[in-house]
Amino acid sequence: MKTKIRAALLGIAFIMALTLASAATVSHVAAKSLESELSCFSQGAENRYVLRDYEGYVAVFVENRPDCPMTVTNIQVSTLRELDKRLLQTGMKVQSHERLVMTLEDLGS
């Protein structure tokens, strides 16, 4: 009986470790994917970006093109802090591609 309980606990611990490792990998891959997706927009002259709510999700706009989002993230605005929600209503300005990636990673965590 003790062996069965020990084996079950070991199996549960193994499954939990796999789940945590998978979640960390997915998060890292998503950040890298977003970074590579946005990198094509940062070549040449440095763009300035604006983050805004777009149909309930955080969207990235190029500052001089406010009508059409450059990309829409999978970050739901409803899950953010009240301060971030208010900033997104008026538009959160970001000065560089590097800052954009950092801000999106912060909002997504």
N, CA, C and O atoms as a GROMACS GRO file, in nm:
protein
  436
    1MET      N    1   0.082  -0.119   0.000
    1MET     CA    2   0.000   0.000   0.000
    1MET      C    3   0.087   0.126   0.000
    1MET      O    4   0.060   0.220  -0.075
    2LYS      N    5   0.190   0.127   0.085
    2LYS     CA    6   0.280   0.243   0.089
    2LYS      C    7   0.349   0.264  -0.045
    2LYS      O    8   0.372   0.378  -0.085
    3THR      N    9   0.381   0.157  -0.114
    3THR     CA   10   0.447   0.167  -0.243
    3THR      C   11   0.355   0.232  -0.346
    3THR      O   12   0.399   0.313  -0.426
    4LYS      N   13   0.226   0.196  -0.342
    4LYS     CA   14   0.130   0.254  -0.435
    4LYS      C   15   0.114   0.404  -0.410
    4LYS      O   16   0.108   0.483  -0.504
    5ILE      N   17   0.106   0.443  -0.284
    5ILE     CA   18   0.093   0.585  -0.249
    5ILE      C   19   0.218   0.661  -0.291
    5ILE      O   20   0.210   0.771  -0.347
    6ARG      N   21   0.334   0.603  -0.264
    6ARG     CA   22   0.459   0.666  -0.303
    6ARG      C   23   0.468   0.682  -0.455
    6ARG      O   24   0.510   0.787  -0.504
    7ALA      N   25   0.427   0.580  -0.530
    7ALA     CA   26   0.429   0.586  -0.676
    7ALA      C   27   0.331   0.691  -0.727
    7ALA      O   28   0.361   0.763  -0.822
    8ALA      N   29   0.213   0.700  -0.664
    8ALA     CA   30   0.113   0.799  -0.705
    8ALA      C   31   0.165   0.940  -0.679
    8ALA      O   32   0.150   1.028  -0.764
    9LEU      N   33   0.225   0.962  -0.564
    9LEU     CA   34   0.280   1.094  -0.531
    9LEU      C   35   0.394   1.131  -0.626
    9LEU      O   36   0.405   1.246  -0.669
   10LEU      N   37   0.476   1.034  -0.657
   10LEU     CA   38   0.586   1.058  -0.751
   10LEU      C   39   0.531   1.092  -0.890
   10LEU      O   40   0.583   1.182  -0.957
   11GLY      N   41   0.427   1.023  -0.932
   11GLY     CA   42   0.363   1.052  -1.060
   11GLY      C   43   0.303   1.192  -1.064
   11GLY      O   44   0.317   1.263  -1.163
   12ILE      N   45   0.237   1.231  -0.956
   12ILE     CA   46   0.178   1.366  -0.948
   12ILE      C   47   0.288   1.472  -0.951
   12ILE      O   48   0.273   1.573  -1.019
   13ALA      N   49   0.396   1.449  -0.879
   13ALA     CA   50   0.508   1.545  -0.879
   13ALA      C   51   0.567   1.557  -1.019
   13ALA      O   52   0.602   1.666  -1.062
   14PHE      N   53   0.580   1.444  -1.089
   14PHE     CA   54   0.634   1.445  -1.225
   14PHE      C   55   0.543   1.524  -1.320
   14PHE      O   56   0.591   1.603  -1.401
   15ILE      N   57   0.412   1.502  -1.309
   15ILE     CA   58   0.317   1.573  -1.394
   15ILE      C   59   0.321   1.723  -1.366
   15ILE      O   60   0.316   1.805  -1.459
   16MET      N   61   0.330   1.760  -1.239
   16MET     CA   62   0.338   1.903  -1.204
   16MET      C   63   0.466   1.966  -1.260
   16MET      O   64   0.462   2.078  -1.310
   17ALA      N   65   0.577   1.894  -1.252
   17ALA     CA   66   0.702   1.946  -1.306
   17ALA      C   67   0.693   1.965  -1.457
   17ALA      O   68   0.741   2.065  -1.510
   18LEU      N   69   0.632   1.871  -1.526
   18LEU     CA   70   0.614   1.884  -1.671
   18LEU      C   71   0.524   2.001  -1.705
   18LEU      O   72   0.551   2.075  -1.800
   19THR      N   73   0.418   2.019  -1.628
   19THR     CA   74   0.326   2.130  -1.652
   19THR      C   75   0.395   2.264  -1.635
   19THR      O   76   0.379   2.354  -1.718
   20LEU      N   77   0.471   2.278  -1.528
   20LEU     CA   78   0.543   2.404  -1.504
   20LEU      C   79   0.648   2.430  -1.612
   20LEU      O   80   0.664   2.543  -1.658
   21ALA      N   81   0.718   2.327  -1.653
   21ALA     CA   82   0.819   2.342  -1.758
   21ALA      C   83   0.753   2.381  -1.890
   21ALA      O   84   0.806   2.464  -1.964
   22SER      N   85   0.639   2.321  -1.921
   22SER     CA   86   0.567   2.354  -2.044
   22SER      C   87   0.518   2.497  -2.042
   22SER      O   88   0.530   2.567  -2.143
   23ALA      N   89   0.464   2.542  -1.930
   23ALA     CA   90   0.415   2.678  -1.919
   23ALA      C   91   0.528   2.779  -1.937
   23ALA      O   92   0.510   2.881  -2.003
   24ALA      N   93   0.643   2.751  -1.879
   24ALA     CA   94   0.758   2.840  -1.894
   24ALA      C   95   0.804   2.845  -2.039
   24ALA      O   96   0.840   2.951  -2.090
   25THR      N   97   0.804   2.732  -2.105
   25THR     CA   98   0.846   2.725  -2.246
   25THR      C   99   0.749   2.803  -2.335
   25THR      O  100   0.792   2.878  -2.422
   26VAL      N  101   0.619   2.785  -2.313
   26VAL     CA  102   0.518   2.855  -2.393
   26VAL      C  103   0.532   3.005  -2.374
   26VAL      O  104   0.526   3.080  -2.471
   27SER      N  105   0.551   3.050  -2.252
   27SER     CA  106   0.566   3.193  -2.224
   27SER      C  107   0.689   3.249  -2.295
   27SER      O  108   0.682   3.357  -2.353
   28HIS      N  109   0.800   3.175  -2.290
   28HIS     CA  110   0.923   3.220  -2.354
   28HIS      C  111   0.906   3.224  -2.506
   28HIS      O  112   0.949   3.319  -2.571
   29VAL      N  113   0.843   3.121  -2.563
   29VAL     CA  114   0.822   3.115  -2.707
   29VAL      C  115   0.730   3.226  -2.752
   29VAL      O  116   0.753   3.287  -2.857
   30ALA      N  117   0.624   3.256  -2.674
   30ALA     CA  118   0.531   3.363  -2.710
   30ALA      C  119   0.602   3.498  -2.710
   30ALA      O  120   0.578   3.580  -2.799
   31ALA      N  121   0.688   3.522  -2.612
   31ALA     CA  122   0.762   3.648  -2.607
   31ALA      C  123   0.857   3.660  -2.726
   31ALA      O  124   0.866   3.766  -2.788
   32LYS      N  125   0.927   3.552  -2.759
   32LYS     CA  126   1.018   3.553  -2.874
   32LYS      C  127   0.942   3.573  -3.004
   32LYS      O  128   0.988   3.645  -3.093
   33SER      N  129   0.825   3.508  -3.016
   33SER     CA  130   0.743   3.521  -3.136
   33SER      C  131   0.698   3.665  -3.154
   33SER      O  132   0.704   3.719  -3.264
   34LEU      N  133   0.653   3.726  -3.046
   34LEU     CA  134   0.608   3.866  -3.052
   34LEU      C  135   0.725   3.956  -3.087
   34LEU      O  136   0.710   4.048  -3.167
   35GLU      N  137   0.841   3.930  -3.028
   35GLU     CA  138   0.958   4.012  -3.057
   35GLU      C  139   0.996   4.002  -3.205
   35GLU      O  140   1.028   4.103  -3.267
   36SER      N  141   0.993   3.881  -3.262
   36SER     CA  142   1.030   3.866  -3.402
   36SER      C  143   0.924   3.927  -3.493
   36SER      O  144   0.956   3.981  -3.599
   37GLU      N  145   0.796   3.918  -3.454
   37GLU     CA  146   0.688   3.977  -3.532
   37GLU      C  147   0.702   4.128  -3.538
   37GLU      O  148   0.676   4.189  -3.642
   38LEU      N  149   0.743   4.188  -3.428
   38LEU     CA  150   0.755   4.333  -3.422
   38LEU      C  151   0.886   4.384  -3.479
   38LEU      O  152   0.898   4.503  -3.511
   39SER      N  153   0.986   4.298  -3.492
   39SER     CA  154   1.118   4.343  -3.533
   39SER      C  155   1.118   4.403  -3.672
   39SER      O  156   1.196   4.494  -3.700
   40CYS      N  157   1.031   4.355  -3.761
   40CYS     CA  158   1.029   4.408  -3.897
   40CYS      C  159   0.983   4.553  -3.899
   40CYS      O  160   1.015   4.625  -3.994
   41PHE      N  161   0.910   4.597  -3.799
   41PHE     CA  162   0.862   4.734  -3.795
   41PHE      C  163   0.966   4.830  -3.737
   41PHE      O  164   0.950   4.952  -3.746
   42SER      N  165   1.070   4.776  -3.677
   42SER     CA  166   1.167   4.865  -3.612
   42SER      C  167   1.292   4.886  -3.696
   42SER      O  168   1.384   4.955  -3.653
   43GLN      N  169   1.296   4.828  -3.815
   43GLN     CA  170   1.413   4.847  -3.899
   43GLN      C  171   1.409   4.985  -3.962
   43GLN      O  172   1.301   5.039  -3.986
   44GLY      N  173   1.523   5.041  -3.987
   44GLY     CA  174   1.529   5.176  -4.044
   44GLY      C  175   1.506   5.279  -3.936
   44GLY      O  176   1.561   5.267  -3.826
   45ALA      N  177   1.426   5.379  -3.966
   45ALA     CA  178   1.400   5.485  -3.869
   45ALA      C  179   1.327   5.426  -3.749
   45ALA      O  180   1.243   5.337  -3.763
   46GLU      N  181   1.361   5.476  -3.633
   46GLU     CA  182   1.300   5.427  -3.509
   46GLU      C  183   1.154   5.473  -3.502
   46GLU      O  184   1.126   5.593  -3.510
   47ASN      N  185   1.064   5.378  -3.487
   47ASN     CA  186   0.922   5.409  -3.476
   47ASN      C  187   0.887   5.441  -3.331
   47ASN      O  188   0.954   5.398  -3.238
   48ARG      N  189   0.780   5.517  -3.315
   48ARG     CA  190   0.720   5.538  -3.183
   48ARG      C  191   0.585   5.470  -3.187
   48ARG      O  192   0.514   5.478  -3.287
   49TYR      N  193   0.550   5.404  -3.079
   49TYR     CA  194   0.432   5.320  -3.075
   49TYR      C  195   0.332   5.372  -2.974
   49TYR      O  196   0.366   5.447  -2.882
   50VAL      N  197   0.208   5.330  -2.992
   50VAL     CA  198   0.102   5.361  -2.897
   50VAL      C  199   0.027   5.231  -2.871
   50VAL      O  200  -0.017   5.164  -2.964
   51LEU      N  201   0.013   5.196  -2.744
   51LEU     CA  202  -0.064   5.078  -2.704
   51LEU      C  203  -0.204   5.126  -2.666
   51LEU      O  204  -0.219   5.221  -2.589
   52ARG      N  205  -0.306   5.059  -2.722
   52ARG     CA  206  -0.444   5.097  -2.692
   52ARG      C  207  -0.531   4.972  -2.685
   52ARG      O  208  -0.495   4.865  -2.733
   53ASP      N  209  -0.647   4.990  -2.624
   53ASP     CA  210  -0.749   4.886  -2.622
   53ASP      C  211  -0.809   4.876  -2.762
   53ASP      O  212  -0.850   4.977  -2.820
   54TYR      N  213  -0.813   4.756  -2.816
   54TYR     CA  214  -0.872   4.734  -2.948
   54TYR      C  215  -0.959   4.609  -2.937
   54TYR      O  216  -0.909   4.497  -2.935
   55GLU      N  217  -1.090   4.629  -2.931
   55GLU     CA  218  -1.186   4.519  -2.920
   55GLU      C  219  -1.157   4.429  -2.800
   55GLU      O  220  -1.172   4.307  -2.809
   56GLY      N  221  -1.116   4.489  -2.689
   56GLY     CA  222  -1.093   4.414  -2.566
   56GLY      C  223  -0.953   4.358  -2.549
   56GLY      O  224  -0.925   4.292  -2.449
   57TYR      N  225  -0.865   4.382  -2.645
   57TYR     CA  226  -0.728   4.332  -2.638
   57TYR      C  227  -0.629   4.448  -2.652
   57TYR      O  228  -0.662   4.553  -2.708
   58VAL      N  229  -0.509   4.428  -2.600
   58VAL     CA  230  -0.404   4.528  -2.614
   58VAL      C  231  -0.353   4.523  -2.758
   58VAL      O  232  -0.314   4.417  -2.808
   59ALA      N  233  -0.354   4.639  -2.824
   59ALA     CA  234  -0.308   4.647  -2.963
   59ALA      C  235  -0.195   4.747  -2.972
   59ALA      O  236  -0.187   4.842  -2.895
   60VAL      N  237  -0.107   4.724  -3.069
   60VAL     CA  238   0.008   4.812  -3.093
   60VAL      C  239  -0.020   4.892  -3.221
   60VAL      O  240  -0.048   4.835  -3.326
   61PHE      N  241  -0.012   5.023  -3.209
   61PHE     CA  242  -0.029   5.112  -3.323
   61PHE      C  243   0.101   5.188  -3.345
   61PHE      O  244   0.171   5.221  -3.249
   62VAL      N  245   0.135   5.216  -3.470
   62VAL     CA  246   0.246   5.306  -3.498
   62VAL      C  247   0.190   5.446  -3.477
   62VAL      O  248   0.078   5.475  -3.519
   63GLU      N  249   0.266   5.532  -3.412
   63GLU     CA  250   0.215   5.661  -3.369
   63GLU      C  251   0.152   5.743  -3.483
   63GLU      O  252   0.050   5.808  -3.462
   64ASN      N  253   0.211   5.741  -3.599
   64ASN     CA  254   0.158   5.821  -3.708
   64ASN      C  255   0.052   5.748  -3.791
   64ASN      O  256   0.008   5.800  -3.894
   65ARG      N  257   0.010   5.628  -3.746
   65ARG     CA  258  -0.096   5.552  -3.813
   65ARG      C  259  -0.196   5.502  -3.709
   65ARG      O  260  -0.199   5.382  -3.679
   66PRO      N  261  -0.277   5.591  -3.653
   66PRO     CA  262  -0.363   5.555  -3.540
   66PRO      C  263  -0.489   5.477  -3.576
   66PRO      O  264  -0.560   5.431  -3.487
   67ASP      N  265  -0.520   5.461  -3.705
   67ASP     CA  266  -0.645   5.399  -3.743
   67ASP      C  267  -0.641   5.247  -3.749
   67ASP      O  268  -0.741   5.181  -3.723
   68CYS      N  269  -0.528   5.192  -3.781
   68CYS     CA  270  -0.517   5.047  -3.802
   68CYS      C  271  -0.405   4.993  -3.714
   68CYS      O  272  -0.292   5.040  -3.722
   69PRO      N  273  -0.436   4.894  -3.629
   69PRO     CA  274  -0.330   4.840  -3.542
   69PRO      C  275  -0.224   4.765  -3.621
   69PRO      O  276  -0.253   4.694  -3.716
   70MET      N  277  -0.100   4.783  -3.579
   70MET     CA  278   0.012   4.709  -3.637
   70MET      C  279  -0.002   4.562  -3.601
   70MET      O  280   0.023   4.474  -3.683
   71THR      N  281  -0.041   4.536  -3.476
   71THR     CA  282  -0.067   4.400  -3.429
   71THR      C  283  -0.161   4.407  -3.310
   71THR      O  284  -0.162   4.505  -3.235
   72VAL      N  285  -0.239   4.303  -3.294
   72VAL     CA  286  -0.328   4.290  -3.179
   72VAL      C  287  -0.276   4.171  -3.099
   72VAL      O  288  -0.263   4.061  -3.152
   73THR      N  289  -0.247   4.194  -2.971
   73THR     CA  290  -0.192   4.088  -2.887
   73THR      C  291  -0.304   3.999  -2.834
   73THR      O  292  -0.421   4.026  -2.859
   74ASN      N  293  -0.268   3.896  -2.763
   74ASN     CA  294  -0.367   3.811  -2.698
   74ASN      C  295  -0.386   3.851  -2.552
   74ASN      O  296  -0.442   3.774  -2.473
   75ILE      N  297  -0.339   3.970  -2.515
   75ILE     CA  298  -0.352   4.020  -2.378
   75ILE      C  299  -0.489   4.086  -2.363
   75ILE      O  300  -0.516   4.188  -2.427
   76GLN      N  301  -0.574   4.028  -2.280
   76GLN     CA  302  -0.708   4.083  -2.259
   76GLN      C  303  -0.701   4.203  -2.165
   76GLN      O  304  -0.642   4.196  -2.057
   77VAL      N  305  -0.761   4.312  -2.207
   77VAL     CA  306  -0.761   4.434  -2.127
   77VAL      C  307  -0.834   4.411  -1.994
   77VAL      O  308  -0.796   4.469  -1.892
   78SER      N  309  -0.935   4.329  -1.995
   78SER     CA  310  -1.014   4.304  -1.873
   78SER      C  311  -0.931   4.242  -1.760
   78SER      O  312  -0.971   4.249  -1.644
   79THR      N  313  -0.818   4.181  -1.793
   79THR     CA  314  -0.735   4.116  -1.692
   79THR      C  315  -0.630   4.210  -1.632
   79THR      O  316  -0.557   4.171  -1.541
   80LEU      N  317  -0.621   4.332  -1.683
   80LEU     CA  318  -0.516   4.425  -1.640
   80LEU      C  319  -0.559   4.505  -1.518
   80LEU      O  320  -0.676   4.510  -1.482
   81ARG      N  321  -0.460   4.568  -1.455
   81ARG     CA  322  -0.486   4.658  -1.343
   81ARG      C  323  -0.562   4.780  -1.392
   81ARG      O  324  -0.555   4.815  -1.510
   82GLU      N  325  -0.637   4.844  -1.301
   82GLU     CA  326  -0.717   4.961  -1.338
   82GLU      C  327  -0.632   5.073  -1.398
   82GLU      O  328  -0.674   5.137  -1.494
   83LEU      N  329  -0.514   5.096  -1.344
   83LEU     CA  330  -0.426   5.200  -1.397
   83LEU      C  331  -0.388   5.171  -1.542
   83LEU      O  332  -0.392   5.260  -1.627
   84ASP      N  333  -0.353   5.046  -1.571
   84ASP     CA  334  -0.317   5.009  -1.708
   84ASP      C  335  -0.436   5.023  -1.801
   84ASP      O  336  -0.421   5.067  -1.915
   85LYS      N  337  -0.556   4.987  -1.754
   85LYS     CA  338  -0.676   5.002  -1.835
   85LYS      C  339  -0.698   5.149  -1.872
   85LYS      O  340  -0.729   5.180  -1.987
   86ARG      N  341  -0.681   5.238  -1.774
   86ARG     CA  342  -0.700   5.382  -1.801
   86ARG      C  343  -0.595   5.434  -1.898
   86ARG      O  344  -0.627   5.514  -1.986
   87LEU      N  345  -0.470   5.390  -1.883
   87LEU     CA  346  -0.365   5.432  -1.975
   87LEU      C  347  -0.393   5.385  -2.117
   87LEU      O  348  -0.365   5.456  -2.214
   88LEU      N  349  -0.448   5.266  -2.131
   88LEU     CA  350  -0.479   5.213  -2.264
   88LEU      C  351  -0.597   5.286  -2.328
   88LEU      O  352  -0.606   5.292  -2.450
   89GLN      N  353  -0.686   5.340  -2.248
   89GLN     CA  354  -0.798   5.415  -2.303
   89GLN      C  355  -0.751   5.541  -2.375
   89GLN      O  356  -0.804   5.576  -2.481
   90THR      N  357  -0.652   5.608  -2.319
   90THR     CA  358  -0.601   5.730  -2.380
   90THR      C  359  -0.483   5.704  -2.472
   90THR      O  360  -0.448   5.789  -2.554
   91GLY      N  361  -0.423   5.587  -2.460
   91GLY     CA  362  -0.309   5.552  -2.544
   91GLY      C  363  -0.180   5.559  -2.465
   91GLY      O  364  -0.143   5.665  -2.415
   92MET      N  365  -0.112   5.447  -2.454
   92MET     CA  366   0.015   5.438  -2.380
   92MET      C  367   0.128   5.451  -2.482
   92MET      O  368   0.152   5.359  -2.561
   93LYS      N  369   0.198   5.565  -2.480
   93LYS     CA  370   0.305   5.589  -2.577
   93LYS      C  371   0.433   5.519  -2.534
   93LYS      O  372   0.471   5.520  -2.417
   94VAL      N  373   0.499   5.458  -2.634
   94VAL     CA  374   0.624   5.386  -2.611
   94VAL      C  375   0.724   5.437  -2.714
   94VAL      O  376   0.693   5.447  -2.832
   95GLN      N  377   0.845   5.470  -2.668
   95GLN     CA  378   0.941   5.541  -2.751
   95GLN      C  379   1.029   5.454  -2.841
   95GLN      O  380   1.084   5.505  -2.939
   96SER      N  381   1.043   5.325  -2.812
   96SER     CA  382   1.134   5.242  -2.892
   96SER      C  383   1.083   5.099  -2.900
   96SER      O  384   0.995   5.059  -2.823
   97HIS      N  385   1.138   5.025  -2.992
   97HIS     CA  386   1.102   4.884  -3.008
   97HIS      C  387   1.136   4.804  -2.882
   97HIS      O  388   1.056   4.720  -2.839
   98GLU      N  389   1.252   4.828  -2.825
   98GLU     CA  390   1.293   4.756  -2.705
   98GLU      C  391   1.196   4.783  -2.590
   98GLU      O  392   1.158   4.691  -2.517
   99ARG      N  393   1.158   4.909  -2.575
   99ARG     CA  394   1.064   4.946  -2.469
   99ARG      C  395   0.926   4.884  -2.495
   99ARG      O  396   0.857   4.844  -2.401
  100LEU      N  397   0.889   4.876  -2.622
  100LEU     CA  398   0.762   4.814  -2.659
  100LEU      C  399   0.758   4.667  -2.615
  100LEU      O  400   0.661   4.623  -2.553
  101VAL      N  401   0.863   4.594  -2.647
  101VAL     CA  402   0.870   4.452  -2.609
  101VAL      C  403   0.865   4.437  -2.458
  101VAL      O  404   0.794   4.351  -2.407
  102MET      N  405   0.939   4.520  -2.386
  102MET     CA  406   0.939   4.513  -2.239
  102MET      C  407   0.802   4.544  -2.182
  102MET      O  408   0.756   4.477  -2.089
  103THR      N  409   0.734   4.646  -2.236
  103THR     CA  410   0.603   4.685  -2.186
  103THR      C  411   0.501   4.574  -2.211
  103THR      O  412   0.420   4.543  -2.124
  104LEU      N  413   0.504   4.515  -2.330
  104LEU     CA  414   0.411   4.406  -2.361
  104LEU      C  415   0.437   4.284  -2.273
  104LEU      O  416   0.342   4.217  -2.229
  105GLU      N  417   0.563   4.254  -2.247
  105GLU     CA  418   0.593   4.143  -2.157
  105GLU      C  419   0.541   4.172  -2.017
  105GLU      O  420   0.490   4.082  -1.950
  106ASP      N  421   0.553   4.297  -1.973
  106ASP     CA  422   0.503   4.335  -1.841
  106ASP      C  423   0.351   4.324  -1.835
  106ASP      O  424   0.296   4.271  -1.738
  107LEU      N  425   0.282   4.371  -1.937
  107LEU     CA  426   0.136   4.363  -1.939
  107LEU      C  427   0.088   4.219  -1.946
  107LEU      O  428  -0.015   4.184  -1.889
  108GLY      N  429   0.163   4.135  -2.016
  108GLY     CA  430   0.122   3.996  -2.033
  108GLY      C  431   0.152   3.905  -1.917
  108GLY      O  432   0.108   3.790  -1.915
  109SER      N  433   0.226   3.954  -1.819
  109SER     CA  434   0.260   3.867  -1.706
  109SER      C  435   0.172   3.890  -1.587
  109SER      O  436   0.188   3.825  -1.484
   0.00000   0.00000   0.00000
